[in-house]
Amino acid sequence: PSDWVRDHIQAQRNHFAELDAAGEALADQLDAPPSERASRASAWLMANHGLSVRTLPVEVMTEYQRRYDPHRRRLLLSETLSEPSRAFALAYQCGLMAHQPLVNQLTDAARAPDLATQRLLKISLLNYLAGAILMPYGRFHTAAEDLAYDLNILTARFGVSVEQAAHRLTTLSRPGARGVPFFLIRTDSAGNVSKRFAAGPFPFSRLGGACPRWNLHTVFKTPGRIRTQIIETPDGARFFTLSTTVSRPSGPWHAAEDAAERAIGLGCELKYADKLIYARGLDLSGPGITTVGPTCRLCERLHCRERAEAPLTR
């Protein structure tokens, strides 16, 4: 199911115009700065759908961080949720209550092969809608362009996390208001990939992780710091990339100790790098290049000191 959903989203270049329009309209209804968004969304859910929002202690929310109880008309949130995660949970619920017919229509039109895939696609579309509510397309695109895609300022202005902002950047493909066509990948310290999205071309591996020569795998040594790198794939394509770590929601001390951080890699074709604040001062006409490949089993590069496995062909 996850492969099918990923392929379907990628076939749309991770852009759903109907959800962006719906998100902008709902954001206008909520009409609140980030500091007041949670209370405004809670009030909107009660006024329009008779749905109450309760924040519960961690000893009650032992397995869930967000749970919707349709029978008692309650949305239950864990006290361990960060402000961006709480805002996202509320936006998700607002999108579900306001635009469920639209999401169902898009899900049915995709003709998923089975019920599990259909459910996963619906969740993915609702996640997209939640992002569109928190970061309305027009305002977010204008801010991204004006700020030269500075993630630090975008997260502060829209009250979202770095990962939420980076993910939203991969969706900016509206005709007449296109952003830089970014791709995004998320991985853990063991190299397991849990997110792959792209508005532009990038040769993701369908199986396995990413190339160890990409600094996406070394940012765990410098948590929270954004590191840049220019990489070249075997076909000669060059990409400007940003890598940093993102933290999972907090929890009890023993759970927080066990929860590893994840890394995200955000990038675009090198020809767009001059639009990014991170490339200012760099010589983009003759930059330092790091050659990378797909996962080792699919990589044909010779004499690679990082190779972990022989390629499938020899």
C-alpha positions in Angstrom: 0.0 0.0 0.0 2.7 2.5 0.9 4.5 2.0 -2.4 1.2 2.4 -4.4 0.3 5.6 -2.5 3.8 7.0 -2.9 3.7 6.4 -6.7 0.3 8.0 -7.0 1.4 11.1 -5.1 4.5 11.3 -7.2 2.5 11.0 -10.4 0.8 14.2 -9.3 4.2 15.8 -8.6 2.9 16.0 -5.0 0.5 18.8 -5.9 -3.3 18.7 -5.4 -4.9 21.9 -6.5 -8.3 21.2 -5.0 -6.8 20.6 -1.6 -4.7 23.8 -1.8 -7.9 25.8 -2.6 -9.8 24.1 0.2 -6.9 24.7 2.7 -6.7 28.4 1.8 -10.5 28.9 2.3 -10.4 27.1 5.7 -7.4 29.1 6.8 -9.3 32.3 6.0 -12.2 31.1 8.2 -9.8 30.4 11.1 -8.0 33.7 10.5 -5.6 33.5 13.4 -1.9 34.1 14.0 0.1 31.0 15.0 0.0 31.9 18.7 -3.8 31.8 18.6 -4.4 29.1 16.0 -5.0 26.2 18.4 -7.7 28.0 20.4 -9.3 29.3 17.2 -9.4 25.9 15.6 -10.8 24.3 18.8 -13.5 27.0 18.9 -14.3 26.4 15.2 -14.6 22.6 15.7 -17.1 23.2 18.6 -19.1 25.9 16.8 -19.4 24.1 13.5 -19.3 20.4 14.4 -20.0 20.2 18.1 -16.6 18.6 18.6 -14.7 19.3 21.8 -10.9 19.2 22.1 -9.2 17.9 25.2 -5.6 17.7 26.2 -4.9 14.6 28.3 -1.9 13.6 30.4 0.6 11.1 29.1 -0.4 8.4 31.5 -3.9 8.4 29.8 -2.6 8.8 26.2 -0.3 5.9 26.5 -0.5 4.7 22.9 -1.8 7.7 21.0 -0.8 11.3 20.6 -4.0 12.2 18.8 -7.2 10.3 18.8 -10.6 11.1 17.4 -13.6 9.7 19.3 -16.6 10.1 16.9 -19.1 8.7 19.3 -18.5 11.2 22.1 -17.6 14.0 19.6 -14.1 14.5 21.1 -10.6 15.0 19.8 -8.1 13.9 22.4 -4.5 15.3 22.3 -1.5 14.2 24.3 0.2 16.8 26.5 3.5 15.7 25.0 2.7 17.2 21.6 4.8 20.2 20.6 3.0 23.4 19.4 3.6 22.6 15.7 2.4 19.0 16.2 -0.7 20.2 18.1 -1.5 22.7 15.4 -1.1 20.0 12.7 -3.4 17.6 14.6 -6.1 20.3 14.9 -5.7 21.3 11.2 -6.0 17.7 10.2 -9.3 17.4 12.2 -10.6 20.7 10.8 -9.8 19.4 7.3 -11.5 16.1 7.9 -14.7 17.7 9.3 -14.9 20.4 6.6 -13.8 18.7 3.5 -14.3 15.0 3.9 -16.5 14.7 0.7 -13.6 16.3 -1.3 -11.0 14.0 0.1 -13.3 11.0 -0.5 -13.8 12.1 -4.1 -10.0 12.4 -4.7 -9.5 9.0 -3.0 -12.2 7.3 -5.1 -10.9 8.8 -8.3 -7.4 7.3 -7.7 -8.9 3.8 -7.8 -6.7 2.2 -5.2 -6.4 -1.6 -5.5 -7.6 -2.5 -2.0 -9.1 -1.1 1.2 -5.7 -0.8 3.0 -4.3 1.3 0.2 -7.4 3.4 -0.1 -7.3 4.2 3.7 -3.6 5.1 3.5 -4.2 7.4 0.5 -7.0 9.2 2.4 -4.7 9.8 5.4 -2.0 11.1 3.0 -4.5 13.5 1.4 -5.7 14.7 4.8 -2.1 15.3 5.8 -1.7 17.4 2.6 -4.8 19.3 3.5 -3.6 20.0 7.0 -0.4 21.4 5.6 -2.4 23.6 3.2 -4.4 25.0 6.2 -1.4 25.8 8.3 0.6 27.2 5.3 -2.0 28.5 2.8 -0.6 28.3 -0.7 -0.6 31.9 -1.8 0.8 33.3 1.5 3.4 30.5 1.9 4.6 30.7 -1.7 5.0 34.5 -1.5 6.9 34.3 1.8 9.1 31.5 0.5 10.1 33.6 -2.6 10.6 36.8 -0.6 12.7 35.1 2.1 14.8 33.1 -0.4 13.4 29.9 1.1 14.9 30.5 4.6 13.5 27.6 6.6 14.2 29.3 10.0 12.0 32.3 9.1 9.3 30.3 7.4 8.9 28.0 10.5 8.6 31.1 12.8 6.2 33.0 10.5 3.8 30.1 10.1 4.3 28.4 13.4 5.3 25.1 12.0 8.2 22.7 12.3 11.2 22.5 10.0 9.9 19.2 8.6 6.4 20.6 8.0 7.8 23.6 6.2 10.2 21.5 4.1 7.4 19.1 3.2 5.2 22.0 2.1 8.0 23.3 -0.1 7.7 20.2 -2.2 4.1 21.0 -3.1 4.5 24.4 -4.7 3.5 23.6 -8.3 0.5 25.8 -8.8 0.4 27.1 -12.5 1.3 30.7 -12.5 2.7 30.6 -8.9 5.3 27.8 -8.9 8.0 27.6 -6.4 11.4 26.0 -6.6 10.7 22.3 -7.4 12.1 20.6 -4.3 12.5 17.0 -3.4 12.4 15.7 0.2 13.7 12.5 1.8 13.5 11.5 5.5 15.6 8.8 7.0 16.6 7.5 10.4 20.2 6.9 11.7 20.1 3.3 10.3 19.3 4.6 6.8 15.7 3.5 6.6 13.7 5.9 4.4 10.3 6.9 5.7 9.4 9.8 3.3 10.1 10.4 -0.4 8.4 13.3 -2.2 9.4 15.4 -5.2 8.1 18.3 -7.2 11.0 17.9 -9.6 13.2 15.2 -10.9 15.3 13.2 -8.5 16.3 9.5 -8.9 15.0 8.1 -5.6 15.7 4.4 -4.9 12.5 2.4 -4.6 14.2 0.0 -2.2 16.9 0.6 0.4 18.3 3.8 1.7 20.3 6.6 0.1 24.0 7.0 -0.8 26.3 7.2 2.3 28.3 9.9 0.5 25.4 12.3 0.9 25.8 14.3 4.1 22.2 13.4 4.9 23.7 10.6 6.9 26.2 12.6 8.9 24.0 15.4 10.2 23.2 13.3 13.2 26.6 14.5 14.5 25.4 18.2 14.3 21.8 18.0 15.4 19.6 21.0 14.4 22.2 22.5 12.1 21.4 22.9 8.4 24.3 21.6 6.2 24.6 22.2 2.4 26.1 20.0 -0.2 26.1 19.8 -4.0 25.7 16.2 -5.3 26.0 14.7 -8.7 24.1 11.5 -9.7 25.4 8.9 -12.1 23.6 10.5 -15.1 25.5 13.7 -14.5 22.5 15.6 -12.9 23.5 18.0 -10.1 21.5 19.0 -7.1 21.8 21.6 -4.3 20.8 19.9 -1.1 20.1 20.9 2.6 20.2 18.3 5.3 19.3 18.6 9.0 17.9 16.6 11.9 14.3 16.7 13.1 13.1 15.6 16.5 10.2 13.4 17.3 7.5 14.7 19.8 8.7 14.6 23.4 7.5 12.1 25.9 8.5 10.5 29.2 12.2 10.5 30.0 12.8 6.8 29.2 10.9 7.1 25.9 12.7 10.3 24.9 16.0 8.6 25.5 15.0 5.7 23.2 13.6 7.9 20.5 16.2 8.5 17.8 16.2 11.7 15.8 15.5 11.5 12.0 17.2 13.4 9.2 15.6 15.2 6.3 17.2 16.0 3.0 15.7 18.9 0.9 17.1 19.7 -2.5 16.6 21.0 -6.0 18.3 21.0 -9.3 21.5 23.1 -9.2 20.1 25.6 -11.7 17.6 26.8 -9.0 20.2 27.2 -6.3 20.7 30.9 -6.8 17.1 31.4 -5.5 18.1 30.0 -2.1 19.6 31.9 0.7 21.8 28.9 1.5 23.7 29.3 -1.8 24.6 32.9 -1.4 28.4 33.5 -1.5 29.0 30.1 -3.3 30.5 29.8 -6.7 27.7 27.9 -8.5 29.5 28.0 -11.8 32.3 25.8 -10.6 31.2 24.4 -7.3 32.7 21.5 -5.3 30.8 18.3 -6.2 30.2 15.1 -4.3 29.4 12.2 -6.6 26.6 10.0 -5.2 24.6 7.1 -6.4 21.4 5.2 -5.5 21.5 2.4 -3.0 24.7 0.4 -3.4 23.0 -2.6 -5.0 21.8 -0.4 -7.9 24.9 1.8 -8.1 27.4 1.3 -11.0 30.1 3.7 -9.8 33.5 2.2 -9.7 36.2 2.7 -7.0 33.8 3.9 -4.3 35.2 3.7 -0.9 31.8 3.8 0.7 30.4 0.8 -1.2 28.7 -1.7 1.2 27.5 -4.2 -1.4 28.3 -5.3 -5.0 26.0 -4.0 -7.7 23.4 -6.4 -8.9 25.0 -6.6 -12.4 28.4 -7.9 -11.3 
